[in-house]
């Protein structure tokens, strides 16, 4: 993978940025992770310069509205492209069985038959088990259960082409069951709902989320090289990058990145 392109960086309730979803790009091949909560994903892809025809691998972490509904729009537009001859090949959607069943049910309940006709034909739903390997835009990856206390959720670990590992922990606090995938990662993608200093305002722990300070402590504990923070509140966007970085840096000496929507991070 060459680049990480953040399409959205916010939590479920944001209005000033988009829900967290992103693309990992390997040359001309793109791996889309989640879709946010609606057809805003189409604008995000367009403004990021990513064509649907370049996306042939998708990962759904879990069924929460801010992750799954954008993918319904992606599948709709890909199927329409297939019907129009503007999308070649197949689209592979990876995730756990419950998540992909929910995605299929939503599609069948809301999309036209000529779109749903592509399901299991050239829109392939790959139901992964915990610890199962798959291929994302030509790169080997492993899916893992993050041990969510809410909806079942999978993260993943990618073997980067130039060496090293990238691990996505989903959008809930770290569970020790994920240690084998996260320890020593070159890139750790981790949620940070708000600053620890703002915990009384945003109530992250009541919502089973973490703070920037928690993420910094985790990154130091796991000896990762680069920490990427996402899935945040949107009331402090003007100062988010500087304040989240400073708080995480109290505990983690490595590189800390707090991207805005559309930011591109080089993975080389």
C-alpha positions as CSV (number, residue, x, y, z in Angstrom):
1,X,0.0,0.0,0.0
2,X,1.3,3.4,-0.9
3,X,-1.2,5.8,0.6
4,X,-3.9,6.1,3.2
5,X,-6.6,8.5,2.1
6,X,-9.0,9.6,4.8
7,X,-12.5,10.1,3.4
8,X,-14.0,10.8,6.8
9,X,-12.6,11.2,10.3
10,X,-15.7,11.7,12.6
11,X,-17.8,9.6,14.8
12,X,-21.4,8.6,14.2
13,X,-23.0,11.9,15.2
14,X,-20.8,14.4,13.4
15,X,-22.1,17.1,11.0
16,X,-19.0,19.1,10.4
17,X,-17.0,16.3,8.9
18,X,-17.9,12.8,7.5
19,X,-18.1,9.6,9.4
20,X,-14.8,7.6,9.6
21,X,-14.0,5.7,6.4
22,X,-10.9,5.5,4.3
23,X,-9.1,4.1,1.2
24,X,-5.8,2.3,1.2
25,X,-4.2,2.7,-2.2
26,X,-1.8,0.3,-3.8
27,X,-0.7,1.9,-7.1
28,X,-4.0,2.2,-9.1
29,X,-5.8,-0.3,-6.9
30,X,-7.9,0.9,-4.0
31,X,-9.2,-0.9,-0.9
32,X,-12.2,0.9,0.7
33,X,-12.8,0.4,4.4
34,X,-16.4,1.2,5.5
35,X,-18.6,3.8,3.8
36,X,-19.8,6.2,6.3
37,X,-23.5,6.8,6.9
38,X,-25.0,7.7,3.5
39,X,-24.5,8.8,-0.1
40,X,-22.0,11.4,1.0
41,X,-19.4,8.6,0.4
42,X,-19.9,9.3,-3.4
43,X,-18.9,12.9,-3.0
44,X,-16.0,11.9,-0.8
45,X,-14.6,9.5,-3.4
46,X,-15.2,12.1,-6.2
47,X,-13.4,14.9,-4.4
48,X,-10.5,12.6,-3.4
49,X,-10.1,11.7,-7.1
50,X,-10.9,8.0,-6.5
51,X,-13.1,6.4,-9.2
52,X,-15.4,3.6,-8.3
53,X,-13.8,1.6,-11.2
54,X,-10.6,1.5,-9.2
55,X,-12.2,-0.1,-6.1
56,X,-12.5,-3.9,-6.3
57,X,-12.0,-4.7,-2.6
58,X,-14.1,-3.4,0.3
59,X,-14.0,-4.1,4.0
60,X,-17.0,-3.7,6.4
61,X,-16.0,-3.5,10.0
62,X,-19.4,-3.7,11.6
63,X,-23.1,-2.8,11.1
64,X,-23.4,0.5,12.8
65,X,-25.2,3.1,10.6
66,X,-22.2,5.3,10.3
67,X,-20.2,2.5,8.6
68,X,-22.7,0.3,6.7
69,X,-25.1,2.6,4.8
70,X,-22.5,4.3,2.7
71,X,-21.6,0.9,1.4
72,X,-25.1,0.4,0.2
73,X,-24.6,3.4,-2.1
74,X,-21.2,2.0,-3.3
75,X,-22.7,-1.3,-4.2
76,X,-25.6,0.5,-6.0
77,X,-23.3,2.6,-8.1
78,X,-20.9,-0.2,-8.8
79,X,-23.8,-2.4,-10.0
80,X,-25.1,0.4,-12.2
81,X,-21.6,0.8,-13.6
82,X,-21.6,-2.9,-14.4
83,X,-24.9,-2.6,-16.2
84,X,-23.6,0.4,-18.1
85,X,-20.3,-1.3,-19.0
86,X,-18.3,1.3,-17.1
87,X,-17.2,-1.0,-14.3
88,X,-15.1,-4.1,-15.3
89,X,-14.4,-7.1,-13.2
90,X,-15.8,-8.1,-9.8
91,X,-16.3,-6.2,-6.5
92,X,-15.2,-8.2,-3.4
93,X,-16.7,-7.2,-0.1
94,X,-15.1,-8.7,3.0
95,X,-16.4,-8.8,6.6
96,X,-17.8,-11.1,9.2
97,X,-20.9,-13.1,8.4
98,X,-23.4,-11.0,10.5
99,X,-22.2,-7.8,8.9
100,X,-22.4,-9.0,5.3
101,X,-25.8,-10.6,5.9
102,X,-27.1,-7.2,7.2
103,X,-25.5,-5.4,4.2
104,X,-27.2,-7.9,1.8
105,X,-30.6,-7.6,3.5
106,X,-30.5,-3.8,3.3
107,X,-29.6,-3.9,-0.4
108,X,-32.3,-6.4,-1.2
109,X,-34.9,-4.3,0.8
110,X,-34.0,-0.9,-0.7
111,X,-32.3,-1.4,-4.1
112,X,-33.7,-2.3,-7.5
113,X,-33.7,-5.9,-8.7
114,X,-31.3,-5.1,-11.6
115,X,-28.8,-3.9,-8.9
116,X,-29.3,-6.8,-6.5
117,X,-29.0,-9.3,-9.4
118,X,-25.2,-8.7,-9.2
119,X,-25.0,-10.0,-5.6
120,X,-23.2,-13.3,-5.4
121,X,-22.5,-13.0,-9.2
122,X,-20.0,-10.2,-9.6
123,X,-20.5,-8.5,-6.3
124,X,-19.1,-11.1,-4.0
125,X,-19.6,-11.2,-0.3
126,X,-16.7,-12.9,1.4
127,X,-17.7,-13.9,4.9
128,X,-14.5,-14.1,7.0
129,X,-13.8,-15.9,10.2
130,X,-11.6,-14.5,13.0
131,X,-8.0,-14.8,12.0
132,X,-8.8,-15.6,8.3
133,X,-6.6,-14.2,5.6
134,X,-7.8,-12.4,2.5
135,X,-6.3,-10.2,-0.2
136,X,-6.9,-6.4,-0.3
137,X,-5.9,-4.6,-3.5
138,X,-3.2,-7.2,-4.1
139,X,-1.9,-7.1,-0.5
140,X,-2.2,-10.0,2.0
141,X,-4.3,-9.2,5.0
142,X,-5.8,-10.9,8.0
143,X,-9.2,-10.1,9.6
144,X,-9.6,-10.3,13.4
145,X,-12.5,-10.0,15.9
146,X,-11.8,-6.9,18.1
147,X,-13.9,-8.3,20.9
148,X,-16.6,-5.6,20.8
149,X,-19.1,-5.3,23.6
150,X,-21.6,-3.9,21.2
151,X,-22.1,-5.0,17.6
152,X,-19.6,-7.6,16.4
153,X,-16.7,-5.9,14.8
154,X,-13.6,-6.9,12.8
155,X,-10.4,-5.1,12.4
156,X,-7.6,-6.1,10.0
157,X,-3.8,-6.3,9.7
158,X,-2.1,-5.6,6.3
159,X,1.4,-6.7,5.2
160,X,2.7,-3.6,3.4
161,X,4.5,-4.2,0.1
162,X,7.6,-2.4,1.2
163,X,7.7,-4.3,4.5
164,X,6.0,-3.6,7.7
165,X,2.5,-3.9,9.0
166,X,-0.6,-1.7,9.1
167,X,-3.3,-2.5,11.7
168,X,-6.8,-1.1,11.9
169,X,-8.3,-1.6,15.4
170,X,-11.8,-0.5,14.4
171,X,-13.6,2.1,16.5
172,X,-13.7,0.7,20.0
173,X,-11.2,0.5,22.8
174,X,-8.3,-1.9,22.4
175,X,-8.8,-5.5,23.6
176,X,-5.8,-7.6,24.5
177,X,-7.1,-10.3,22.2
178,X,-5.8,-8.1,19.3
179,X,-2.2,-7.9,20.6
180,X,-0.7,-10.3,18.1
181,X,-1.9,-8.0,15.3
182,X,-1.2,-4.7,16.9
183,X,2.1,-5.1,18.8
184,X,5.0,-3.6,16.8
185,X,2.8,-2.4,14.0
186,X,4.4,0.2,11.7
187,X,1.0,1.9,11.5
188,X,-1.7,1.7,14.1
189,X,-5.1,3.1,13.2
190,X,-6.9,3.8,16.5
191,X,-10.1,5.6,17.5
192,X,-9.9,8.6,19.8
193,X,-13.4,9.9,20.6
194,X,-12.2,13.1,22.2
195,X,-9.5,14.5,24.4
196,X,-9.1,13.1,27.9
197,X,-9.3,16.7,29.0
198,X,-12.8,16.9,27.5
199,X,-14.0,13.6,28.9
200,X,-16.7,15.2,31.0
201,X,-18.1,17.0,28.0
202,X,-18.2,14.2,25.5
203,X,-18.5,11.1,27.8
204,X,-16.3,8.7,25.8
205,X,-16.2,6.0,28.4
206,X,-20.0,5.8,28.7
207,X,-20.1,5.2,24.9
208,X,-17.3,2.6,25.0
209,X,-14.8,4.8,23.3
210,X,-11.3,6.1,24.0
211,X,-9.5,9.4,24.3
212,X,-6.3,10.7,22.6
213,X,-4.4,10.1,25.9
214,X,-5.6,6.5,26.0
215,X,-4.5,6.0,22.4
216,X,-1.0,7.5,23.2
217,X,-0.6,5.1,26.1
218,X,-1.7,2.2,24.0
219,X,0.7,3.0,21.2
220,X,3.6,3.2,23.7
221,X,2.6,0.0,25.3
222,X,2.5,-1.8,21.9
223,X,5.7,-0.2,20.6
224,X,4.2,0.9,17.3
225,X,6.0,3.4,15.0
226,X,3.2,5.6,13.7
227,X,-0.2,6.3,15.4
228,X,-3.2,7.5,13.4
229,X,-6.2,8.9,15.3
230,X,-9.7,9.0,13.9
231,X,-13.4,8.6,14.8
232,X,-13.5,11.8,16.8
233,X,-16.0,14.4,17.9
234,X,-16.4,17.4,15.5
235,X,-16.9,20.3,17.9
236,X,-13.1,21.1,18.0
237,X,-12.0,20.7,14.4
238,X,-10.1,23.9,14.4
239,X,-7.8,22.7,17.2
240,X,-8.2,18.9,16.8
241,X,-4.9,18.2,15.2
242,X,-2.7,20.1,17.5
243,X,-4.5,19.3,20.8
244,X,-5.0,15.6,20.1
245,X,-1.4,15.3,19.0
246,X,-0.2,17.0,22.1
247,X,-2.2,14.9,24.4
248,X,-1.2,11.6,22.8
249,X,2.4,12.7,22.8
250,X,2.5,12.9,26.6
251,X,2.8,9.2,26.5
252,X,3.9,8.2,23.0
253,X,7.2,9.4,21.5
254,X,6.5,8.2,18.0
255,X,4.8,9.9,15.0
256,X,1.2,10.9,15.7
257,X,-1.1,11.8,12.9
258,X,-4.5,13.3,13.4
259,X,-5.9,13.7,9.9
260,X,-8.7,15.8,8.6
261,X,-11.1,14.6,5.9
262,X,-9.4,14.1,2.6
263,X,-5.9,14.1,4.1
264,X,-3.5,11.7,2.4
265,X,-0.8,9.9,4.4
266,X,2.1,8.3,2.7
267,X,2.8,4.8,3.9
268,X,6.3,4.6,2.4
